[in-house]
Amino acid sequence: MGIGNSISLNKNPKTMEQNVNDVSRISQGASIRGTLTSATDIRVDGQVAGTLLSEGKVVTGESALLSGKLICVNADFRGRMEGDIYVKELLSLKSPAEVTGNIYVSKIQVELGVRINGAIKMISEEEFDRLAGVVAQEEEA
């Protein structure tokens, strides 16, 4: 994963080493602090305090609690987020999701019943690459 001056969250075909069924999971009852990076999809039903970076899709269940930053290519979000979300392509917010923070996204879909307390900024892929790179650099400092 390219973290540093820029983060490479590009739509590359899965390599032989990255099976489409590879999903990192944070189960309900599990808790992680710090920076979690994954070249594949991530499923979160537990708690993450820090930065979650995925070169794939992030899916959160209703029991998920994220505090910090979420940076990914796509996301299906049903949990609670306290912090900023950066999505390169599509963010689907599904009820009963709650977001307290700003959202930077190319495309967004919001179901009835979702609560957002923050600003939503529509961005291009170039803006995403720049913002994600800045956030990644902050995490390394």
Secondary structure as the mmCIF struct_conf table of DSSP 4:
data_model
#
loop_
_struct_conf.conf_type_id
_struct_conf.id
_struct_conf.beg_label_comp_id
_struct_conf.beg_label_asym_id
_struct_conf.beg_label_seq_id
_struct_conf.end_label_comp_id
_struct_conf.end_label_asym_id
_struct_conf.end_label_seq_id
BEND BEND1 GLY A 4 ASN A 5
HELX_LH_PP_P HELX_LH_PP_P1 ASN A 12 THR A 15
TURN_TY1_P TURN_TY1_P1 MET A 16 GLU A 17
BEND BEND2 GLN A 18 GLN A 18
TURN_TY1_P TURN_TY1_P2 VAL A 20 ASN A 21
STRN STRN1 VAL A 23 ILE A 26
TURN_TY1_P TURN_TY1_P3 GLN A 28 GLY A 29
STRN STRN2 SER A 31 SER A 38
BEND BEND3 ALA A 39 THR A 40
STRN STRN3 ASP A 41 VAL A 44
BEND BEND4 ASP A 45 GLY A 46
STRN STRN4 GLN A 47 SER A 54
BEND BEND5 GLU A 55 GLY A 56
STRN STRN5 LYS A 57 THR A 60
TURN_TY1_P TURN_TY1_P4 GLU A 62 SER A 63
STRN STRN6 LEU A 65 CYS A 72
BEND BEND6 VAL A 73 VAL A 73
STRN STRN7 ASN A 74 PHE A 77
BEND BEND7 GLY A 79 GLY A 79
STRN STRN8 ARG A 80 LEU A 93
TURN_TY1_P TURN_TY1_P5 SER A 95 PRO A 96
STRN STRN9 GLU A 98 THR A 100
BEND BEND8 GLY A 101 GLY A 101
STRN STRN10 ILE A 103 VAL A 110
TURN_TY1_P TURN_TY1_P6 LEU A 112 GLY A 113
STRN STRN11 ARG A 115 ASN A 117
BEND BEND9 GLY A 118 GLY A 118
STRN STRN12 ILE A 120 MET A 122
HELX_RH_AL_P HELX_RH_AL_P1 GLU A 125 GLU A 140
#
